[in-house]
Amino acid sequence: MDSLDARAAALGARAAELLDALRRWPWFDTLRTLRRRFAQDRLGLTAGSLTFTTLVALVPLATVALALFSAFPIFAAFQVALEKHFLHTLVPESIARPVLRSLTQFAGNARAIGGVGLLLLAATALALMLTIDRTLNRIWRVRRPRPLAQRVLVYWAALTLGPLALGVSLSVTSYAASASRGLVSALPGGFGALFAVVQFALLGAAMAGLFHFVPNAPVRWRHAWAGGLFVAAAFELAKDLLGWYLQAIPTYAVIYGAFATLPILLLWIYLGWVIVLLGAVIAAYAPSLSMHLAIRPDTPGRRFELALLVLGALAQARGAGTGGLRLSVLAAHLRTDPLQIDAVLEQLIALDWVARLEEEGEPRHPIQRDQLLEH
């Protein structure tokens, strides 16, 4: 009993900390950052490009997933759970069933084209993932992405194991709920509420993993989760709003008739990518937002000014006997966005004026005094 009370107290303390963090979060600065980055990084055009690539890659993705489930009949129940997740979570209800039916039919036809054709379809799906990789690295201001072979290997594993892992998670949730002997049904909302929470958590976790692992930059889990939870919440809100709009104002159905599913699907994919990209912006700029740091535009001469400030701070740290400074310390000292400082550090490292010491956690950056004296 004491252990249960201790756990309840710990959960209450964490909930209080979360509420306090939400209360102190700079919401206005976050909205301003999202608006600025959406315009300056042309995220609307990027979302449009990703929409086209996604539409081309939908059938290859479905083909790979169905081929995996068909190769192992024991996973048939997982396929059913994944289809239900698709119907209730990722796509508005008004277009979910016709889209899923068409994808299943197209994927079944694609499986008859042979091994070479399947490899080409898989390459199309990998092209979508590499496009996502380039987009996220651009948001994080990454200059050198991971080696191509490493990225292809990771994304191939995600492409083949991702649907299986999601299906297993949803099936285990269904089994646990059915084996609870009425405990879940006694909760407010019953099984539907539990399943909605699990789906929300799975989507948030998937997005957090995307923001943590894909950019070739250090991303803390709490910042990745901030972006992931934003995406999960925005997906639910956008899905409900789009579903309400399609029911209240059936413009697409009146104009396009039987073909109304296609423009609605395009609109939904575009909205989905806009939400994902905005979540990536939140994850990328969460360090500066949480520390209330200045995010200044890249005006002419700004990078040179910042380089002088960074060298001055590193020289001061060297004089104090400190073996370099971490990026977070530099950002707090200069009251500047870490992404802007990181871009300057990359240039100084390329000039051999600053070194990078890999340590557990964040790398440390000492100034190279001898090289500076030579210049």
Backbone torsions as a table, in degrees:
resi	resn	phi	psi	omega
1	MET	NA	-39.5	179.2
2	ASP	-64.6	-38.2	179.9
3	SER	-65.2	-38.9	177.6
4	LEU	-64.4	-41.3	177.5
5	ASP	-63.4	-38.9	179.5
6	ALA	-65.7	-41.7	178.1
7	ARG	-65.6	-40.5	178.2
8	ALA	-63.5	-40.2	177.9
9	ALA	-65.1	-39.9	178.9
10	ALA	-64.8	-42.5	177.5
11	LEU	-63.8	-39.3	177.2
12	GLY	-63.8	-39.4	178.6
13	ALA	-65.5	-41.4	178.8
14	ARG	-66.3	-38.8	177.3
15	ALA	-63.5	-39.7	177.9
16	ALA	-64.9	-40.4	177.5
17	GLU	-63.2	-41.3	178.9
18	LEU	-63.7	-44.1	178.5
19	LEU	-63.5	-38.5	178.3
20	ASP	-66.5	-40.1	177.9
21	ALA	-64.5	-40.1	177.2
22	LEU	-65.2	-36.5	179.6
23	ARG	-67.9	-36.8	-177.1
24	ARG	-88.9	-4.1	-177.1
25	TRP	-68.5	135.7	-178.5
26	PRO	-76.3	82.7	-175.3
27	TRP	-64.6	-40.1	-179.3
28	PHE	-64.8	-43.8	177.7
29	ASP	-63.4	-34.3	178.4
30	THR	-64.9	-46.0	178.5
31	LEU	-62.9	-39.9	178.9
32	ARG	-66.0	-39.6	177.7
33	THR	-65.2	-42.4	178.2
34	LEU	-61.6	-43.4	180.0
35	ARG	-64.5	-43.9	-178.0
36	ARG	-66.8	-45.5	-178.0
37	ARG	-69.7	-34.1	177.8
38	PHE	-62.5	-38.2	-179.5
39	ALA	-79.5	-48.6	-174.4
40	GLN	-70.9	-36.4	179.0
41	ASP	-88.5	0.7	178.6
42	ARG	53.0	49.8	-177.7
43	LEU	-68.3	-25.2	176.0
44	GLY	-63.8	-44.9	176.8
45	LEU	-65.5	-39.0	178.6
46	THR	-62.7	-42.0	177.9
47	ALA	-63.4	-36.8	176.6
48	GLY	-64.4	-42.0	177.2
49	SER	-63.5	-42.6	178.3
50	LEU	-66.7	-31.2	177.0
51	THR	-62.7	-45.9	178.3
52	PHE	-63.6	-44.9	180.0
53	THR	-63.3	-39.3	179.0
54	THR	-65.1	-41.3	179.5
55	LEU	-61.7	-39.5	178.3
56	VAL	-68.9	-34.5	-173.9
57	ALA	-90.4	-4.2	-177.0
58	LEU	-60.6	-47.9	-179.4
59	VAL	-65.4	-45.0	174.9
60	PRO	-58.0	-40.7	178.5
61	LEU	-63.1	-45.1	178.6
62	ALA	-65.4	-35.2	179.6
63	THR	-64.9	-45.5	179.4
64	VAL	-62.8	-43.0	-179.2
65	ALA	-64.6	-45.5	-179.6
66	LEU	-67.5	-35.2	176.9
67	ALA	-63.6	-37.9	178.7
68	LEU	-65.9	-45.7	-179.3
69	PHE	-68.3	-34.1	179.7
70	SER	-72.7	-31.5	-179.6
71	ALA	-68.4	-25.6	-180.0
72	PHE	-126.4	93.2	-177.2
73	PRO	-57.7	-22.5	-179.8
74	ILE	-63.7	-20.1	-178.2
75	PHE	-92.4	12.2	-177.7
76	ALA	-61.1	-38.6	178.5
77	ALA	-64.7	-33.2	178.5
78	PHE	-67.4	-35.1	177.6
79	GLN	-63.4	-41.6	177.9
80	VAL	-61.9	-43.6	178.9
81	ALA	-63.3	-38.2	179.6
82	LEU	-67.4	-38.6	177.9
83	GLU	-65.2	-39.9	176.5
84	LYS	-63.7	-40.2	177.2
85	HIS	-61.5	-41.5	178.0
86	PHE	-61.9	-41.8	-176.9
87	LEU	-67.3	-39.3	-169.6
88	HIS	-99.2	-13.2	-171.2
89	THR	-120.9	-52.3	-166.3
90	LEU	-86.7	-22.8	-173.1
91	VAL	-132.3	140.7	175.5
92	PRO	-55.7	146.3	-172.2
93	GLU	-62.2	-30.4	-175.3
94	SER	-66.9	-23.3	-179.4
95	ILE	-119.6	-2.7	-173.0
96	ALA	-62.8	-49.3	-174.5
97	ARG	-67.7	-46.4	177.4
98	PRO	-64.3	-34.9	178.1
99	VAL	-66.7	-45.4	179.8
100	LEU	-64.3	-39.9	179.2
101	ARG	-64.2	-42.4	179.6
102	SER	-68.2	-41.8	179.2
103	LEU	-61.5	-42.8	179.1
104	THR	-62.9	-40.3	179.2
105	GLN	-67.0	-46.0	-179.6
106	PHE	-64.1	-41.5	-179.9
107	ALA	-65.0	-37.6	176.6
108	GLY	-64.0	-38.3	176.8
109	ASN	-68.1	-37.5	-177.1
110	ALA	-67.4	-28.1	-178.4
111	ARG	-69.0	-12.7	-178.9
112	ALA	-91.1	5.1	-175.6
113	ILE	-91.6	-2.6	175.7
114	GLY	97.3	174.9	-175.0
115	GLY	-65.4	-43.0	-179.0
116	VAL	-64.0	-42.2	178.0
117	GLY	-63.4	-39.0	177.7
118	LEU	-64.8	-37.5	177.1
119	LEU	-64.0	-39.0	177.6
120	LEU	-65.9	-38.8	177.0
121	LEU	-65.0	-41.8	177.4
122	ALA	-63.2	-36.3	177.3
123	ALA	-64.3	-36.0	176.1
124	THR	-63.6	-42.0	177.7
125	ALA	-64.9	-40.0	177.7
126	LEU	-65.8	-33.6	177.8
127	ALA	-61.5	-38.3	175.9
128	LEU	-61.4	-44.3	-178.5
129	MET	-66.0	-37.8	177.4
130	LEU	-67.8	-33.2	175.0
131	THR	-65.3	-41.4	175.5
132	ILE	-61.6	-40.4	179.2
133	ASP	-59.7	-48.2	179.9
134	ARG	-63.2	-39.6	-178.6
135	THR	-64.6	-46.4	-179.2
136	LEU	-67.5	-39.1	177.4
137	ASN	-64.0	-32.5	177.0
138	ARG	-70.0	-36.6	177.0
139	ILE	-64.9	-38.1	178.9
140	TRP	-84.5	6.2	178.6
141	ARG	59.1	38.0	179.6
142	VAL	-83.8	129.9	-179.5
143	ARG	-93.4	-31.2	-177.5
144	ARG	-122.5	102.2	178.0
145	PRO	-71.7	172.4	177.5
146	ARG	-65.7	159.2	176.9
147	PRO	-56.2	146.0	-175.2
148	LEU	-60.6	-41.9	-178.9
149	ALA	-61.6	-39.8	179.3
150	GLN	-66.0	-41.4	179.9
151	ARG	-66.1	-43.4	-179.9
152	VAL	-62.4	-40.9	180.0
153	LEU	-63.4	-44.9	-179.0
154	VAL	-64.9	-43.8	-176.9
155	TYR	-72.6	-30.7	175.2
156	TRP	-65.9	-40.5	176.5
157	ALA	-63.1	-41.9	178.2
158	ALA	-65.6	-36.6	-178.7
159	LEU	-67.4	-36.8	-176.9
160	THR	-89.9	-37.7	-176.1
161	LEU	-93.2	-21.4	-177.9
162	GLY	-59.5	-53.8	178.2
163	PRO	-58.9	-38.2	179.7
164	LEU	-64.8	-45.0	-179.5
165	ALA	-63.5	-40.7	179.1
166	LEU	-66.0	-42.2	178.1
167	GLY	-63.0	-40.4	177.4
168	VAL	-62.3	-44.6	-178.8
169	SER	-60.7	-45.3	-179.1
170	LEU	-68.3	-37.0	178.7
171	SER	-67.5	-40.7	178.2
172	VAL	-63.1	-39.5	177.7
173	THR	-62.2	-44.3	178.7
174	SER	-62.9	-42.1	-179.7
175	TYR	-65.7	-42.7	-179.7
176	ALA	-63.3	-37.9	179.3
177	ALA	-68.0	-40.6	180.0
178	SER	-71.2	-28.2	-179.4
179	ALA	-85.9	-1.4	-176.7
180	SER	-80.1	-4.5	175.4
181	ARG	57.3	48.4	173.9
182	GLY	89.8	-6.2	-178.6
183	LEU	-65.4	-43.0	-179.8
184	VAL	-67.1	-39.3	-179.1
185	SER	-65.7	-21.5	178.2
186	ALA	-77.5	-15.4	179.5
187	LEU	-74.2	156.3	176.4
188	PRO	-60.6	121.6	-177.8
189	GLY	91.7	-15.6	176.6
190	GLY	65.0	-146.9	-176.1
191	PHE	-64.1	-34.9	-179.5
192	GLY	-59.9	-40.3	179.1
193	ALA	-65.7	-43.0	178.9
194	LEU	-62.7	-44.5	-178.7
195	PHE	-65.7	-36.8	177.7
196	ALA	-64.4	-40.7	177.9
197	VAL	-64.1	-42.8	179.8
198	VAL	-64.0	-43.4	179.0
199	GLN	-64.0	-40.9	177.0
200	PHE	-61.3	-44.8	-179.5
201	ALA	-66.2	-38.7	179.6
202	LEU	-65.2	-42.8	178.7
203	LEU	-65.7	-43.7	177.3
204	GLY	-62.1	-40.6	179.3
205	ALA	-67.1	-39.8	178.6
206	ALA	-63.2	-42.9	179.0
207	MET	-68.7	-38.8	176.8
208	ALA	-62.3	-41.8	176.2
209	GLY	-63.1	-39.2	177.3
210	LEU	-61.1	-46.2	-178.2
211	PHE	-72.4	-25.1	-178.3
212	HIS	-83.3	-40.7	-170.7
213	PHE	-96.5	-30.0	-172.1
214	VAL	-74.9	-50.8	-179.0
215	PRO	-63.8	138.5	176.7
216	ASN	-82.4	59.9	-178.6
217	ALA	-153.9	152.2	178.4
218	PRO	-70.4	120.0	178.8
219	VAL	-124.6	118.1	179.6
220	ARG	-71.7	150.8	-176.5
221	TRP	-62.5	-37.8	-177.6
222	ARG	-66.6	-32.3	176.5
223	HIS	-73.5	-39.0	176.5
224	ALA	-63.8	-39.0	178.4
225	TRP	-67.3	-33.2	176.9
226	ALA	-60.3	-45.9	176.8
227	GLY	-67.7	-39.1	-179.3
228	GLY	-64.7	-43.6	178.8
229	LEU	-67.4	-35.2	175.0
230	PHE	-61.0	-45.0	-179.7
231	VAL	-62.5	-45.2	-179.0
232	ALA	-61.6	-45.2	-179.9
233	ALA	-67.2	-42.4	-179.6
234	ALA	-67.0	-34.6	176.4
235	PHE	-60.6	-47.2	-179.5
236	GLU	-62.2	-43.9	-179.8
237	LEU	-64.4	-46.0	-179.1
238	ALA	-65.1	-38.5	179.4
239	LYS	-64.0	-43.4	179.2
240	ASP	-66.5	-42.0	-179.9
241	LEU	-65.9	-42.7	179.3
242	LEU	-66.4	-39.8	176.9
243	GLY	-62.5	-41.5	177.7
244	TRP	-64.4	-42.7	-179.1
245	TYR	-63.1	-42.2	-178.4
246	LEU	-67.4	-29.8	177.3
247	GLN	-80.5	-40.4	-176.7
248	ALA	-76.8	-37.8	-177.5
249	ILE	-127.9	85.2	-175.1
250	PRO	-78.0	54.7	-176.5
251	THR	-64.2	-47.1	-176.2
252	TYR	-63.0	-41.2	-179.6
253	ALA	-64.8	-36.1	-179.1
254	VAL	-71.0	-41.6	-175.4
255	ILE	-78.4	-48.3	-171.7
256	TYR	-95.3	-16.5	179.2
257	GLY	63.9	-124.1	-177.2
258	ALA	-68.7	-18.6	-179.1
259	PHE	-92.0	10.5	-176.0
260	ALA	-65.6	-22.6	-178.1
261	THR	-62.4	-38.0	-175.0
262	LEU	-65.0	-53.8	178.4
263	PRO	-63.2	-33.8	177.6
264	ILE	-66.0	-41.3	178.0
265	LEU	-63.1	-42.1	177.8
266	LEU	-61.8	-44.2	178.6
267	LEU	-61.3	-42.1	-178.1
268	TRP	-68.3	-40.6	178.0
269	ILE	-63.1	-41.2	178.8
270	TYR	-62.9	-47.2	178.1
271	LEU	-60.4	-39.7	179.1
272	GLY	-61.2	-43.3	179.9
273	TRP	-70.2	-35.1	174.8
274	VAL	-60.2	-42.9	179.5
275	ILE	-64.1	-44.1	-179.8
276	VAL	-63.1	-42.6	-179.6
277	LEU	-67.0	-38.4	176.0
278	LEU	-65.9	-37.7	174.4
279	GLY	-62.4	-37.6	176.3
280	ALA	-64.6	-38.3	177.0
281	VAL	-62.7	-42.2	178.3
282	ILE	-62.1	-44.5	179.4
283	ALA	-64.5	-38.4	-177.9
284	ALA	-71.1	-37.3	-175.4
285	TYR	-102.5	7.1	177.3
286	ALA	-59.0	-38.9	178.1
287	PRO	-59.0	-46.6	-178.9
288	SER	-71.0	-35.7	179.1
289	LEU	-67.5	-42.4	-179.0
290	SER	-68.0	-28.9	178.6
291	MET	-94.4	3.7	179.3
292	HIS	56.6	45.2	-179.9
293	LEU	-91.1	158.5	-178.8
294	ALA	-77.7	133.7	174.4
295	ILE	-113.9	91.2	-175.0
296	ARG	-92.0	149.3	177.6
297	PRO	-67.8	153.9	-179.8
298	ASP	-79.9	77.6	178.1
299	THR	-79.4	161.1	177.9
300	PRO	-58.2	130.5	-179.6
301	GLY	87.5	-10.0	-178.4
302	ARG	-65.8	-40.7	-178.1
303	ARG	-68.4	-37.4	177.9
304	PHE	-65.4	-43.2	177.3
305	GLU	-60.7	-41.8	-179.5
306	LEU	-67.8	-35.1	177.3
307	ALA	-63.2	-41.2	177.5
308	LEU	-63.9	-41.0	178.9
309	LEU	-64.9	-40.2	179.1
310	VAL	-65.0	-45.6	179.0
311	LEU	-62.6	-38.5	177.9
312	GLY	-64.4	-42.4	179.0
313	ALA	-66.0	-39.7	179.5
314	LEU	-70.0	-36.5	176.8
315	ALA	-66.1	-39.7	177.1
316	GLN	-64.0	-39.5	177.8
317	ALA	-66.6	-37.2	177.7
318	ARG	-65.4	-41.2	178.1
319	GLY	-64.4	-28.5	178.5
320	ALA	-84.5	1.3	178.5
321	GLY	84.1	13.2	178.5
322	THR	-87.8	135.0	-178.6
323	GLY	-81.0	58.4	179.6
324	GLY	89.7	171.0	-178.8
325	LEU	-125.7	147.8	174.3
326	ARG	-82.0	160.9	-177.5
327	LEU	-60.7	-42.6	-179.5
328	SER	-63.3	-36.8	178.6
329	VAL	-68.3	-42.3	177.3
330	LEU	-61.3	-42.6	-179.7
331	ALA	-63.4	-42.3	179.1
332	ALA	-68.0	-37.1	-178.8
333	HIS	-69.4	-41.8	-177.6
334	LEU	-91.3	-4.8	-179.2
335	ARG	54.2	47.6	-175.2
336	THR	-134.9	152.7	-179.4
337	ASP	-58.0	130.3	-180.0
338	PRO	-59.9	-32.8	179.9
339	LEU	-65.2	-36.4	177.5
340	GLN	-69.8	-38.9	178.4
341	ILE	-68.3	-38.4	-178.6
342	ASP	-62.6	-38.7	177.9
343	ALA	-63.8	-38.9	177.4
344	VAL	-68.2	-40.8	178.5
345	LEU	-60.8	-38.5	178.8
346	GLU	-60.8	-40.9	178.6
347	GLN	-68.8	-40.1	178.9
348	LEU	-67.1	-35.0	176.2
349	ILE	-67.8	-39.2	178.0
350	ALA	-64.2	-32.7	176.4
351	LEU	-79.9	-4.9	-178.8
352	ASP	66.3	27.1	175.0
353	TRP	-91.4	-23.2	179.0
354	VAL	-131.7	143.8	177.9
355	ALA	-105.9	164.2	176.0
356	ARG	-122.5	117.0	179.0
357	LEU	-103.8	110.1	-179.2
358	GLU	-73.1	121.5	177.9
359	GLU	-132.4	173.1	176.6
360	GLU	-66.4	126.9	-175.0
361	GLY	93.0	-125.0	-179.6
362	GLU	-88.4	143.3	173.4
363	PRO	-70.8	155.5	179.4
364	ARG	-104.9	144.9	-175.6
365	HIS	-120.9	99.9	173.5
366	PRO	-90.6	153.2	177.4
367	ILE	-80.0	144.6	178.0
368	GLN	-96.3	91.3	-171.5
369	ARG	-67.1	-39.5	-177.3
370	ASP	-62.6	-42.8	180.0
371	GLN	-66.0	-35.0	178.4
372	LEU	-66.9	-38.2	179.4
373	LEU	-65.7	-33.0	178.9
374	GLU	-66.7	-30.3	179.7
375	HIS	-84.6	NA	NA
